[in-house]
Structures are given as C-alpha cells and as structure tokens.
Amino acid sequence: MTNPHTPIRHLRSAVAGVVGPGDDGWDLARRAWNLAVDQRPAAVVHAADAGDVAAVLDATRSSGLRVAPQGTGHGASALGALDDVVLLKTDRMSSFEIDPVARRARVGAGTLWGDVAVRAGEHGLAALHGSSIDVGVVGSTLSGGIGWLSRLHGVASDRVTAVELVTADGELRRVAGDDELFWALRGGGGGFGVVTAMEFELLALAEVYAGGLYWPVEVASDVLHAYREWAPTLPDEMTSIIRLMHLPDVPGVPEPLRDVPVIDLGAAFVGDAAAGAELIRPLRDVAPPLIDTFATIPAADLRRLHGDPEQPVASLGHHTVLRELTAEAADVLLALAGEGSGSPLLSVELRQLGGALGRPRPGAGALGAIDGEYVLYAVGPPTTPDLARAVDAQLDAIVERLAPWRTGTSYVNFSNRPIADMASAFQPGVHERLRAVKAAVDPHDLFVANHPIEAARRAP
Ligand SMILES: Cc1cc2nc3c(=O)[nH]c(=O)nc-3n(C[C@H](O)[C@H](O)[C@H](O)COP(=O)(O)OP(=O)(O)OC[C@H]3O[C@@H](n4cnc5c(N)ncnc54)[C@H](O)[C@@H]3O)c2cc1C
C-alpha cells in the first residue's frame, strides 16, 4: 500500500502550486465545475506550463499515484474515486493566440471556448465551440465537440491541426499529420497524456442567422410534433436544438423564463436572414411564441445562444443517441418531461445531428462521425438527496423508455455517467485502434480520464 504522504512531499519539492488535503484553499482547489461532484484526490496541482506538467509526472510516475488532467471539471462526474490520483489542473495555462491570416488558433490547455469565440469574432472568424462559454477547449475537443455549426462543419476535433502533450514518459511531444497519437487525440479522449497546447483551424464566418423561439408548455405537443417533421428537411447549414425546459425562479434565469415551463427551439443558420427566416417559418407558424429572438447576429454571439450556466452549478445528467424521432418517441418525451409530467428535470433537449456530423472528413481523427439523428441530453438539480434520487430516476426512465429508437451508441462529451462499453462511442474498429495507442504511450495506465480507454493487452 502506497503511503500517499511521501509522494505528495515529492510533488511539493518538484513543483509549485500543489494543494493537499487540509491545506488552505483545499476545497476550492479540488472543486469541479459540476458542484455535484465531490472530488477527493490525493493532491491538486495547478500547473503553470509544460515544465510543471513534466515535473508532476516525474514525481508521481514511480509512486503508485496516477494523474488526472482537468481543465474545468465540466466532465468530472464520470471520473470516479480519486484517492490515489493527483488532479492536475490546467486552468493557469489559459493564454491563447489567434493568427487571423492563417485562420488558426493556438490555445493553452486551460483556455475556455467563450474567450476564443470572442477573440476570433474580432477578426471575422468563428470557432467550432459548443453551447457553453466556460467549457474547456482542450477537454471538449479531445472527445469531439459539437455546437451550432456542426451540421455544416462537423466535430471540433477534426479542425485540430497539432497537439502538444506530455506523455507518460515525461516527454513533451508535438503531434500532427498522420501520427497515430494525433489521430487518437482527435476524439479518443484524455487518457493519452497531458495536453499542454492545441492548434486548430477557425472558420471565415462573421455572422449567422440564429435565435430561439420559446412557447408555453401547453403547446409543447404541437411544437415537438412539428419539429420532428421539420428537422429532417433542414439543409446542413442549419443546426437545431429542441428543448423542454422548466427553470427555477432564481436570479440568473431571464425574467420571462422564471418558473415558466416552456418548449424552445434554438437554431443557427449559416446563410442570409431571408433564407433563414423562410426555413424557420413552419415552426414559427405552429403557435405564437412567448419570445422570438431570431436575427442576424455576430457568429461570436452563438456562444450564449443556448443560455447555459456561466458559473459552476450542481447537476445530474444523462444522455442517449436516437436514430429517429418518431411520433411515438415524441409522445414518450412529452409524457416524461412535458406538461403535467411532474418531472423534476430542468431541461430535456434533443440536439440535431446529421449533416457533416454523419460524414467523416478525409483524414478524420478517432471520432470522425457520430451515428444517429439526435443526441438527447437531460439534466436536473440534486439540491436535496430526495431530489437527486427523483432526478436520477427520471433520467433513467427517459433513456429506458426511448430504447426502441436508440442507436446503442454514445457521445462521450454528453455522458455524465461512465460508459459501460467504450466501443459504443466510436465507429467499428476505432476502439481497438485506440487501445493499441494507449498501450503504446501509457502502458502502465498513469493517466485517469473521465471516459478511459483500456490499454490493449500485449501478446504473451
Ligand atoms: C453546461 C455544459 C454545456 C456543454 N455543452 C457542450 C456542447 O455544446 N458540445 C459538446 O460537445 N459538449 C458540451 N458539453 C460537454 C463538455 O464538452 C464535456 O464535459 C467536456 O469533457 C468538458 O471539457 P472540460 O475540459 O471543460 O472539462 P474537464 O472535466 O476538465 O475535462 C474532461 C476530460 O477531458 C480530459 N482533459 C481535459 N483537459 C485535458 C488535458 N489538458 N490533457 C488531457 N486530457 C484532458 C480529461 O480526460 C478530463 O477528464 C457541455 C457540458 C456542460 C456541463
């Protein structure tokens, strides 16, 4: 049995910024963005640069401890127990640069998507960020990354042009091109090393036609059934999300949505306002919305379109991928999350897939394509133990009752729970290839990822 105090002493002598149990600032240091996750690692290190990362790996490699890289902790809920793990936080490594001529960004491991979106927007450029400003670029891109432009431009991981990381042997590597490790890092997750920097392409896109329509939940059935007929007709230029949402009456929630159950359509269209408005019209015509925010907006403003929380919150979530949204599937959703359902959830949403998300780009990374037409993500607050149980039960019920329409695949970034079969997150053959890369670069399983790839066993 390893004595955890000795390795922490090693750590402290090797690198600054180590916080251990009982130290001042311990609770803040071990905190994840998702406040429902009570992380209790052996120690936390706030690395300042690649040199610090290498020093942390050197100090832990022979100690019996493992290392979990973490940017924000948005994806912390699947990590599991961290007793013998050093939580290596990258939040100090948050500087980034944009080259507007080459249309490239180079970001440190702790960079947040909202910051990149704003700076790229100043140059008339857009990034393939997701729906939240404070999700980490590196953590989300390592497992794909989908957002408002995805049906036209695919997953964020396939825009990555180079990755710098410190591998288990303590070496700082830069990988790109046809390097097998570079392929694995574009969708295969965070178990291959500690990424210190990532470079990726930006899009020449200054404006989009985008917004939201919010209706009272009383018309949810009409809207959802109209949506399921409408969404499959959309061109790739439009990406949409339909959501049943009931937010509490608390500060931070926009006034018209406080304790008002709604169904809302969010969409972004890469094209002009007239064409976008014409595409939205069938949904606008279903019933008069309470709120209609569709307009031509700077592409950078997509970062806030979904209205995600902009500070740490506690949440329990669950996801599944659907191959279609039939009338029966829509009715299941309405029964479990619509008017009169008594659902304790804050939000149940369907994000539209398809388009470029279903077609691997030439030279794609490990994620490549996502099967299915929608990814469902549902979330609720674990404010009390009773409420947490009710939320979990409702999450289970939704995913179970949708079984007839599920693809059986997973989208790692939306998986708040451990994935029983990681092969389900990838196209056939990819998981085995990732396991071979893991065996080559981290044979002793130094790195703890929230959704780990188990190293392939070597032939005896
Ligand atoms: C409110 C909210 C909105 C979201 N919206 C979207 C969305 O629109 N689209 C989408 O695709 N996803 C979305 N997500 C999911 C999000 O992409 C994942 O939770 C992702 O893992 C977050 O990355 P992070 O770095 O912020 O989180 P972390 O929890 O810090 O990281 C997640 C994992 O990434 C790996 N990792 C992180 N940094 C490093 C590093 N430097 N080196 C090696 N491995 C590393 C680790 O394995 C870590 O466990 C959302 C999540 C939330 C909570």
The ligand as an ORCA input file, in Angstrom:
! r2SCAN-3c Opt
* xyz 0 1
  C     -23.191     23.245    -19.353
  C     -22.478     22.321    -20.307
  C     -22.580     22.544    -21.681
  C     -21.944     21.694    -22.581
  N     -22.098     21.904    -23.922
  C     -21.462     21.103    -24.803
  C     -21.598     21.287    -26.219
  O     -22.307     22.168    -26.671
  N     -20.936     20.446    -27.038
  C     -20.144     19.439    -26.580
  O     -19.558     18.710    -27.377
  N     -20.005     19.228    -25.250
  C     -20.648     20.034    -24.372
  N     -20.521     19.805    -23.023
  C     -19.720     18.669    -22.575
  C     -18.249     19.046    -22.462
  O     -17.701     19.165    -23.757
  C     -17.533     17.930    -21.694
  O     -17.998     17.907    -20.374
  C     -16.018     18.116    -21.728
  O     -15.423     16.976    -21.174
  C     -15.629     19.345    -20.954
  O     -14.261     19.597    -21.086
  P     -13.550     20.443    -19.905
  O     -12.123     20.466    -20.185
  O     -14.301     21.703    -19.736
  O     -13.905     19.517    -18.672
  P     -12.945     18.622    -17.742
  O     -13.876     17.903    -16.828
  O     -11.895     19.446    -17.159
  O     -12.267     17.619    -18.751
  C     -12.937     16.475    -19.214
  C     -11.911     15.398    -19.537
  O     -11.100     15.853    -20.608
  C      -9.776     15.390    -20.420
  N      -8.883     16.535    -20.339
  C      -9.168     17.812    -20.002
  N      -8.077     18.576    -20.116
  C      -7.071     17.762    -20.505
  C      -5.690     17.943    -20.811
  N      -5.102     19.136    -20.744
  N      -4.969     16.865    -21.194
  C      -5.529     15.643    -21.299
  N      -6.820     15.413    -21.016
  C      -7.585     16.462    -20.645
  C      -9.753     14.557    -19.169
  O      -9.936     13.202    -19.501
  C     -10.949     15.079    -18.411
  O     -11.484     14.115    -17.507
  C     -21.177     20.610    -22.109
  C     -21.075     20.381    -20.728
  C     -21.729     21.216    -19.837
  C     -21.638     20.923    -18.369
*
